[in-house]
Amino acid sequence: MSGRAPAATRSERGRLVLHVHGRARWGGSVAHTLLVARELAARGAPVAMAGPADAVYRQRFEAAGIDYHSFDVSGKWDLGAPIRFKRLLDRLGPSVVHTHVRTADFCAGVGTVLASLSPGLAPRLVVTLHGAPNEDGRGVVKRDLPARLYAASMRRMPDRVLAVSEHLARLAEERLGIAAGTVRTIPNGVDVDALDRGVDREGAAALRRRLVGGDGDREPLVVVVASKIPGGDGDEKGHGDLVDALTLLRAAGGRPVVVALAGDGEGRGALATKVAARGLAGRVRLLGEQPPSRMPTVYAAADVAVLASHAEGLPRGLVEPMALGRAALGTAVGGIPELLDHGRAGALVPARRPGALAAALARLARSPSLVTDLGARGRARVRARYTLAALLDAHAAVYAELGSTAASIPGGAS
């Protein structure tokens, strides 16, 4: 859908759930938003999306049958954004506005409050926290004026605040001053059966052969990293730490480790330069951004999924490969310890510690049985706690509490 947003149909008005995102680059929180919107629509709920005027966003949401409305925010002080959003709400008449990123939380929140002043329109506001509130990519907590305004708005405007991990729920209470016990945790969920069906076994075998290369009978431990590659000095995803860990591993000898990084971003060039300078070009393969439909095959080509992040919410880059039975290795930040059951369903290491990361990789490389065991434990963990059905049921329950008839839909996700 392009141009001016059409008015909602009579059957949709008062039932529509409008999801809102403002991030310019596709990432885990946008993928989560698409999944929730698509699957709720499949259950029969009227759903629409407001997000950046970006061709990738529009194509992926519209391909899923979700009406897409452009809503851009040009910075922290885009004072016209709430007015533009209020006009969109006047036309669509949603019962619930559900935001998924900080900029949208504030601007769409103000617009929602303004819309509630219009006769016959009283949308309820739901906010999902996907990352640490008021924190930059280097882990520094912000206390400037925009951060204080955001905290104040989060205490007053939303009808419900959700978080994708218990860790983020606690941070919301501590940093934003939200009343204790009022932030609800709804973990990210995946459709395990759909991921299984999405694996191209021949394609996975071919990719693995390409990654292994000339290692011959010394077949390496193949590691997949599904993550963006941010630019700047933050290295929030810890890719530099992983390169440092591989350097230590090579010096120590033993079974080689090959890393396939499925992701892209402004920092790709700098990362490639560091990899080449360390002589690791044969051990680190930058695959670039992969279509979502391709990722199950990429995961299936690997033995282990690794995230060396400095900060996280609840990363799909671990949940999805765990669902496919891949062993997981992650840093003890954000919701990763919860996901890995504090080391029982995956290996945990401290963040920013390349030596500890290298030791964990070496241990996995020495013990194929440990890799198999962690893979089985991780898959069981996802099936027990991180399913698509649980995710959708929890969202429908929130909407029902707020009086939205969009929640009056049958279950059925698996």
N, C-alpha and C positions, 0 to 999 in steps of 0.2 A: 504494500500500500504506500502510495507516495502523495505528496502535496498535503492539502488541508485534510485534517482528520474528519471523516464523516461522523455524523451524529450516531449514537448507538441506536440499535433497533429497540422497539418497545419491549421485546422479550428479554433483551440483554440489560437494559437500563435498570439499575438497582441490583443487578446480580453480578456484573462484570468484576473480575479481579484484574487490576492493572499492575503488572510488574514493571519496575523502573530500575535502570542501571545507567551509570554515567561514565564508566571507564572506557578510554579510547582504544585499548588493545584487548583482544580476546584473551581470557584467562579462566582459571578455575571457577571463580564466582559467577562469571557469565555463563559458563557451561552448566553450572548448578541451576541458574535461573531458567535457562532453556529447558532443562530436564523437568523441573517442577511445572513450568508453564505447559509444556507439551503433554505431559502425562495427566495433569489435571484436566486439560482440554479433552484428552482421550476418554476420561471418565464422564465427560459431558458438561463440564463447567465452562461458562463463557470466560475466556482469558485473552488479554492483549498485552503488548509490550511497548514501553516507551524507552528509547535509548539513543545513543549517538547516531548522527547521520553518517553511518558507516556501511559500506557495501557488504562486508562480511557478516556483520550483525543482521542486517536486513535479510540477506539471502538465507542464512541459517534459520532464523525464526520463521520467515514466510514459508520455507521448505517444510517446516514442521506444522504448517497450518495456522500459525499465530499471526494475527494482525499486528503490524509493526508501525509505530509512530515515532518520528524523529523528535528528540528532545535533547538539545545540546546545552551544556553549561560551560561558559567561556572562562571560568576561573573562580577563585574564592569569593570575589566581590561582584559577581554577575547579579546585580540587583533586579534585573528584569526577568531572571529565570523563574522565580515563583509566580509572577504574573502570567508568563507564557504557559506555565504548567496549569495554572488555574483555568485558563481558557480551554486547554485540552480536556480538563475534567468536566467543564461545563458542557462540552460536546459529547463526551463518552458516558458520563454519569455512572462511574463505577461505585460499587458498594465498598470495595476495599482497594486501597493503594498499598502496594508492597514493595519497598525499596531495598536495594542490595549493595549499595556502596555509599561512602560517606557524603560525597557531593550531592548525590541524589537524595540521601536521607534528609539533608537540611533544606535544599531548594524545593524538592517535591513536598517535604513536610510543611513548609510555609504555604506553598500553593494549596495543599490539602486543607489547611486551616482556613485559608481565604475562601476556598470553594464551599466549605461548610456553612458560610454565611449566606450562600445563595438559597433562595426558596426551593424546597424539595430536594436538595442535594446535601447529603451528610456522609461523605466517605470516611471510613475508618482507616487509620494509618498503622501499618505493620512494618517494622524494620528488622532485617536480618543482618547481624554482624558476621562478616566472613573473615575478618582480620582484627588484629589488636587495635582498639580505638585510640585515636590521638597518638599514634606512634609512626615514625618514619621508617624507611627501609633499612636503616642502620640500627634500629631498636631504640632510638632516642624518643622519649616521651615528650610530646609537644605541650607547651603551656602558654602559647601566644594567644592573641585575641581570638582568631578563628577557632582555636581548640576550645577556648572557654565558652564561646558562643555555641559550638557544637554540643558540648556537654550540657549546657543549659537547655538547649532545644530537645535533647534526648530525654531529659527529665520531665519535660512538659508535653511534647507534642504526640509521641506515639501512643496508640492504644495498647500495643503489644510490642515488646522487644524480644527478638529471638537471637540465639547464638548457635553456631555450628559445633561448638565444643563447650564442655564445662569450664575449661580454662578461660575462654573468651567471656563466658557469663560472669565469672568472678572479676575479670578485668573491667567489664562494664559497670559493675557495682562499685569497684574501687576508684576508677578514673572518671567515670561520668556521674557518680553520685546517685545512681539508680537504686531504689530501695532493694535491700537484700531479699533474695528469694523471688523476685518478680521477673527476672530475665529467664526465659524458658530455653532450654537446650534442645534443639532438633538437629541431630547429626546429619551430615551429608549421607545420602544413600545411593546405591547403585542397583541396577537390574542385573543380578548375577547370571541369570539364564540368557539374557540378551547379549552380555559380554561373551559368554561361551559360544553363542551362535555367531558372533562377529569375528571369531578367529578363523583366518585362512591358514590352514595347517601347512599347505605347500608354500604359501608366501612367507610364513614364519620360518620354515626350514631354509628357504632361500636367503632370507635376511640374515639368519644366523651364520650361514656359510660365508656371506659377504663380510660380516663383522669379524668372524674368526680369522679369515684370511689365511696367511701362510704359517699358522702356528702348528699345523700338522697334528702329530699325536699328543702334543702338549696343549690340548684344547683348553682355552681359558675359561674362567668364570665370566659370563656375560652379564653385564649390569645395565639396566635401563634407567635413565633419569628423564622423567616427564615434567618439564618445567620451562617457564619463560627464562630468558637470559637478559635481565635488566641491565641498563647502562649505568653510568655514574660510579660513585665510590662505595655504594652500599653493599653490593654483592649479597643481597638478602637471601638468595637461594643457595649460597655457599658453594658455587661452582669452583671458585678459586681454591677453597679448602679441599675439594675433591681432587683437583689437579695436584695440589701439594701432597695429598695422601697417596696418589698413584706414583708420584716421584719417589716417595719413601718406600713404597712396595717394590718398585723396580730395583732400587738399591739393595733391598733385602733378599731378592731372588724369590724362588718358590713359584707356585703356579701363577701364570700371568692373569691379569684382569683387564678386560676390554669394556669400555664404557660407550654406550650409545645414548646420546643426548637428543631427545625429541622435543624441540622447542626452538624459539627464535626470539629476537629482541635486539635492542640497541647495543647490548654488550657482546654480541656474537663475535665481532671482529677482534675485540680485545681478548676475548677468551681464546679464540683460535691462535692469536699471536702468542699467548702464554703457553698453550699446548705445544706449539712448534718450538718455542724457545727451550722447553723442557725435554724435547726429543720424544714427545708422546703422541705424535701424529698418527702412529699406527695403533695406539691404544685408546684414543678418544675420537669417536666418530660423531660429527655434528650433523644430524639428520635433517635439521630444520623443522619448521612447524609441520605437523602431520594432521591430516583431516581426522576429526573425531572417529569416523568409521574405520580408520586404519589403526587406531591405537591398540585394540585388542590383539591384533596380529603382531604389532611391535612388542607388546608385553610378552606374548607367547614365545618370542624368539630369545628371551632372556631367562636367566636363572634367578636374578635378584633385582628388586627395585630399590633405588637409593634416593633419598633426599637429604642433603647436607644443609638444609635451610637454617638461617639465623632467626627467622620468625615465620609462623604459619598460623592458619586457622585450623582447618581439617582438610588436608590436601588430597584431592582426587588422584594425584599422581602416586599415591600409595594405596588408597582404597581400591582403585580399579585393578591394579596388578595383584593385590592380595586376593581379590575376588576370583582371580584366575589361577590362584595357587602358587603365585610367585612369592618367594621369601622377601621380607621387607627389612630395610635398614634405614633408620631415620634418626635425626637429632632430637634431643629431649626439649623441644620448644612447642608452644601452642598446644594444639590438640593431638600431636603425634603420640605422646606417652599414653593417652587414653585409647587411641586407635590400636596401638601395639600392646595393649593390656599391660603396660609398664614392664615390657621386656619379655612377656610370656608368649606373645603372638608375633614377635619380630624383634630384631636387634636394635637397641638404643645406645647412642653415644652422645657425649656432650657436644653442643654446638661450638664452632670456632676452634675445634681441636683436631687438626689433620692427623696427628699421631694416633689418636684414639680411633679415628675413622679408618686409618690404614690397618690398625690391629684387627678391627672388626672384619674388614674385607679379607684380610689374610686368614682369619679363622674360618670364614665361610668358604674361601677357596680351598682350604685343607680338608674340609668336611662336607662332601656332597650329601651325606645323611642328615646333617644339620640343616642344610638348605632345604631338603625335602620336608623335614619335620616342621620347620618354620613356615614353609609354604602351606602345609596342611592346617597348621594352627591359625595362620592368617586368614585362610579361606573360611574356616569355621567361625572365626571372630566376625568377619563381615556378614556372613549369613545370619549370625545371631543378633547383630546390633545395627548394621549399616545397610539395610535393605531399602529398595525403592518403595515397597508397600508401606513400611513404617514411616518413611519420609512424607509420603502423600497423605496418609491417614492423620499424621500430626498436623500438617498444614490445614487439612479440611476441618479438623477440630478447632483450630485457632479461628478460622473464618466463621465457623458456626457460633463460637462464643461471642463474636462481634455482630451477630445477627445477619450475616450474609447468607442468602439462599443459594449462593454458589456452592456452599458446602453440602447441599442436599444432593449428593452424588454417590453412587455406589462405589465400593472398593473394588479391588481386583488386580492391582499391580502385584508383581511377584518379585 
